[in-house]
Amino acid sequence: MDGKTLYRNCLSLLIYRAVLNDGIAQSFLKILQNLDRPEIAIVSYSEWFSGLANYRQGWRDYLLTRILTSENAFTQQIHQDNPAQLIEAVKHDLKILQQVYECGSQQIYELLNQNTITWCDYIDNSKNTSRDVEIQQLRKQLESLEDWSIALPELTNFYRRFGTGIFAEYRAFRWQNARLNAIANPDPIQVDSLVGYETQRDTLLQNTEFLLAGLPALHILLYGSRGSGKSSLVKSLLGQYENLRLIEVPKSELSALPTIVERLRDLPQKFVIFVDDLSFEEDDDAYKALKVVLEGNLTARPQNVVVYATSNRRHLIREFFDDRPRPRDADEVHNWDTVQEKLSFSDRFGLTLTFEPADQPTYLKIIHHLADQAQIDLDSKDLEFRALQWATRHNGRSGRTARQFIDFLKAELLS
């Protein structure tokens, strides 16, 4: 097939138009469109080449990724029902996308007939998640077929299992300025690096496994002293469970929680909404949005979302002595009801995990564990003596203090 015909076919995409809407794909289309105008085609080729190089993907790798993460009328409906009315349009698009896929880097290079450098079609992917393994198997199947539309059932199953869009590509997110932003490099904390609070850890893991299994899971408040590892424990869940997604929502954005939850409701992934250092001022109405998510309203609670919040305060809404009812109070008849609402807000979480301050044996246990992970070869007594001195001179005994000491000690020994 010549380049002009392929270009016209690309313009006729019905469902998967967004696959070719980004900068790299648009450069590819400009190459096909301007094969008879070399001065334009070569510039488009340069943009196409550099774009793929920046993404560290081969052309066919890139195109298949775009297809498998595409959010369109078909992929958005298959999680809810069978969009039979779109099947023929999808088959039409798959045949065209197969033509684009078969026009590999070498073919594009030959079409240009210019003295330039060819790009590659594949770049080795070092990841070995179940999704990556599935992609490799699906690629082999597609490349063996004369007609990609035959693979529509397998493609549909892939979408239903792994989802589409940013939730298929990324695992960690932050809600900021009324939008969801993907985190390409989340904190690589591992569950086995956290010691001293094994009971709390095991309870959190068990509840998370209930969520992943589609069983009823509870919202959890992790409450306790600063530096005890509450936030680190929640973050470490990403490294433990492949199908889990973590969405961090700052206190200033809590009013958006109902909106976020509704967006996640029908997706195949399981989500933990992470609220760090949670507390509310007396006149802060953001807790009402959190209350809706914790307790629900007329809308059924989604089974794929839980809230994990950390706090240094057992009572999340600040209470003042002036809040306590006295005979002279004339502002509110049922003032005790208001007080009780404030005090009971933390009870709306299904589970509360308490993190007590680390005593000396727990602190030293953490020190030895982190020293082993960091491969620090130091006499045990000397290590403990220096660790206790560090805690005295710095922030007291805690998991955070232990981590800071081990990081400093490792740098010192390597310098």
N, C-alpha and C positions, 0 to 999 in steps of 0.2 A: 504494500500500500504506500502511495506517495504521501509526502508531508502535507500537501494542501487538503487531500481527502481526509486525513486523520484530523487535521485542524477543524474542518467542518463537522466531523463526527463529534468532536469534543464539545462543540457549541450546542449540540443537540441533547446533551445530558439532561435528564428530567429530575432525578432524585438526588444524585450524587454531585451536583454542580459545585458544592462547596469544596470538594476534594481538589479542584483545580483553581480555587479562588485565591490562594495565598501567593506570595511573591515568587517562590521557586517555580511553582506550576505555571504562573503567568509568564515567567521568562521562557519556559518550555514552549508554551503556546505561541509566543512571539517568534521563537525560532522557526516553528512550522509555518507561521503566517508569512514570514519574510525570507524564505529560502531563495527567492529571486532578487532579494536586496541584501547582498552579503554584508554591507557595512552596518546594517541594522541587526541582522541575524547574529553576527559575531559578537556584538555588544550584549545581546540577549543571552548568548551562550556563556559569556563571561559572568553575567549575573547569576545564571543557573548554576554554573560550576562553583562559584564562590559561596552561593547560598547553601549548597549541599555540603561543601567543605566545612562551613561554619556549624552546620547541624551534625557533622560527623556521621553522615549516612550516605549509603549508595543510592542511586536513583530508584532502583526497584524496592530497596528497603524502605525508602521514604514514601513511595507511592502506596505500598501495602499498608504502612502505618497510617497514612491518611484515610485509606478506605476502612480500616478496622476501628478507627476512632471517630468516624464521621457521625455527626449528629444531624439527622435529617428526618423527614416525615416518616420514613420506614423504620429507622432504628429507634425512634422515640415511641413508636406504637407497639413494638413487639414485646415490650415488658408488660403490657396490659392486655393485649388481645392479638389476634392474627390479622394483620392488615392485608387481606386477600386482594382488595381492590388495587393495591400498589405492586403486586407481584410482577405483572408484565412490565411495568415501568422499570422496576429494579433489574429484571433480566435484560432489558434493553440497555441499561447503563453498564451492567457488568460486561457485556460484550464489547462495549466501547472502551471501558477501562482496561480490558484485557489487551486491546490493540495498543493502548498507551504503554502498558507494562511491557509488551513485547518489543516496543521501540526503545530498546535499552541504550545505555551510554554509548556503546560502540556504533549503533545504528544512527544515533544523533550526530556523532562525530563524522560519520561517512556522509550523511545528508548535507552537512555544512561544506564538506570538501575544502576545508581550510587548513592551513598549517598551524595547528594549535595542539592542545593536549587533551586526551580523552579522560573522562572520569570513570569511576567504577560503578558497578550495579549493586554490590554487596559489601558491607563492612562487618567484620566479625562482632557479634554481640556477646559480651562476656557474662551477661545476666543469665540466670538459670531458673527463673521463676516459672510456675506452672503456665502463666500466660505466655511467656516467651517460648516455652516448649511447644505450646499449642500453635503459636504463630508459625514456628518453623514447620510443623506438620501441615498446617493449612497452606503454607507457601508451596511445599512439595506437591500437594494435591492439585493446586491451581496450575502449577507449571506443567503438570502432566495431562491437563485437560485441553481439548480443542475448543470447548465452550464453557466459560466460567459460570454461566447461568445454571449449569448442572450442580454446582457446589453451593447453591443458595441455601439448602437445609443446614449444611455445616456452618456456613457463614452466619445464619440466623442463630444457631446454637451458641456460636462464639459471642455474639452480641448479648444474648440473654445471660450468659455466664459471666462475662467480664465487663459489660457495659460499654459506653462510648464517651467521647469527649474527654474533658480534663480528668474525670474520675477514673478513666481507663489508663491514662498516661501517668498520672501522679498519685501519690498516696497521702501527702500532707498539704494542708491548705490553711490560709489565714483570711478571715473575713475582715475587710478593711475598706473604709470609704464606700460602703454599700455595695461591695462586690467581692466575689470570691477569688482570691489570688493563690495560685499553685506555688508550693515551696519545692524547688527542684532538689535541694540538698538539705533534708531534715537532719536534726541532731541524731547522730548514729549511736545513741545509748542502747545498751543491751540489757535485758532483764537480769542476766546472771552477774552483772557488774554491781547490782544493788543488793546489799546484805544488811542484816540487823533488824529488818522488819518483814520477816518471812511470812508471818500469818497474814498481814495486810496485803502483801504481794500475791499470795496464793488466792486470797478472796477476790482480789481485783482480776486476776487471770481467769478464775473460774467464771465470774460474771461475764467477762468478755467472751469466753468460749460459749456461754449460753447465747449471747447475742449472735455470734457467728453461726451457731447451729440452728438459728431461727426459733429458739426457745425464749420465753419471757425473761428479760434482763432488766436489772434495776439501775436507776440513776444513783451515782455514788458521790458522796462528799468526802474528800480526803482532808482531814483536819489535824493540825498539830503544829509543833514547833518549827521555826524557820530552819532551813537547811537540812531537813530530815529526809529529803528525797521524794517528796510527794509529786512534784512536777516531773521529775526525772522518771518516776515509775510509770506515769501516764504516757510520756513520750516513748518509753521503751517498748510499748505495745506494738509500735509500727514494725520493729525488727522481729517481733515474735509471731505476728499473724499477717500473712500475705494479702488476704482479702479485706483487711481492715483499712479504713480511711480515717484520718484524724483532722478535725477542723478546729483551729484555735479561734475563739471569739473573745476579743478584749471586753472589759467591763463597759467601756464607753459605747459598745455596739450591741449590747444585750437586747435592746428593743427590737433588733432584727431577727431574734431567735425563731419566732413562729414562721417567718418568711423562709428562713434557711431550712427548717425542718420540712416544710411543705415541698421544697425543691428536691429534697432527698427521698421523699416517701416511696416512690415507685422504682427506685434504682436497685440494681442487683447487689451492690456492695453494702457492707455494714459500716456504720459511721459512729464515731465517738466525737461528740462536741466537747471541746476542752476549754474550760473557763479557769484561768489561773488567778490565784490571789483574790478570791471572791469576797466581797463585803459591800454593804450598802450604807449610804448616809441616811439620816432620818427622813429626809424629804425626797429620796431617790425613788422614782417610779419604775426604774428599769427592772426591779425585782418582779414586777407584775408580769412582764414578758416571760421571765424565767419560770414564774409560777404556772403560767399557761402550759409551758412545755413539760414541766415536771408532773402536773396533775391532769393536763388535758382540758379540753372544752367539749363542745358538741362534736367536733371533728375527732375521729378515732385516732388514737396514738399510733404512729408508725412503729412497726416491729423491727426496723433496721437502724434505729437511732437511739442512743443513750447520751446522757450528759454526765461527764466526770469533771467535778470542780474541786479546786484546792483552796484552802483558806487557813490562815493563822488564827481565825476567830471561830469559836464554837457557835456563837450567836451572830448570824451574818448581818443582821440589821442593827446598827448601833442604837443602844438604849441609854437614856440619861435618867438620873434620879428624878428630874423634873417630870419624866413620863409617868412615874408612879402616882396613882390616884391618891389624893388627900381630900379631906372634907371641904377644904376651901375651893377645890377645883370646880369650876363652873363651865368649862369649855366643852366637856364631853360627858354625857351621862354614863355611858358604858366604857369608861377609860380602860378598865382592866382588859376588855376585849382587844383593844388596840395593842396593849402590852403583850398579851398572849400571842397575838398574830406575829409580832416581831420575834418573840422568843421561839416560836414553833416553826419558823420558816425552814430552818435546817432539817426539821423532821420530815419535810416533804421529799427529801432524798430517800430512796429505798434503803440505802446502806450508808453508814458513816464509819469510815476507817480512821482510827485515832493513831497518830504518830507521836509517841511520847519523846521527850528529850533524851538523847543518847547518854546512858551512863558510861562509866569508864570501860567496863568490859566490852560493851557494844561498840564503843568508839574504836577500841583497839582491834576488835574483830574486823571492823570495816577497813582499818589501816592495813592489816595483814592481807586481806583479800585484794585490795587495790594494789598493794606492793607486789603480790604474786602476778597479777594481770600485767603490771608494768615491767615485770621481770627485773625487779630491783633486788640485788643480792647484797643484803646488809644484815649484820648480826641482829637477832630478834630483840635483844635487850636494848641495843643502841637505837633500833628503829622505834621501839615503843617510847624510849626516853625522849627522843627528838619529837615524836608525834605529840606527846603530852605537853612538851614545852611550847610547841606551835599552837596548840589549842589554848593554852594559858595566855599567850601573847596576842592571839588574834581573836577569833569569833566564838570561842568555846567549843565544846565537843558536839560535833554533828557530822552527818555524811558529807555536807558541802565543805566543811573545814578539812575533813580527811582527804577529799579529792584535791583541794587546793594544796595541801601539804605534799601529797604524792606527786603532783605535777611539778611543784617547785623542787622537790628532792630529785626527781628524775632529771630535770634540766641541770641541776647542780652537779650530779654525778656524771653527766655527759659532757659538761663544759671543760 
